């Protein structure tokens, strides 16, 4: 296994994880700031 793959793979995983976490956070924040429909 090459050194670049050894270093790059965890970086790629953390990048994907942080991106999905950020997307989930913005979606959650958008749902929270959206006015609730009056039932």
ABEGO torsion letter per residue (X at the ends): XBAAAAAAAAAAAAAAAAAAAAAAAAAAAAAAABBBBBX
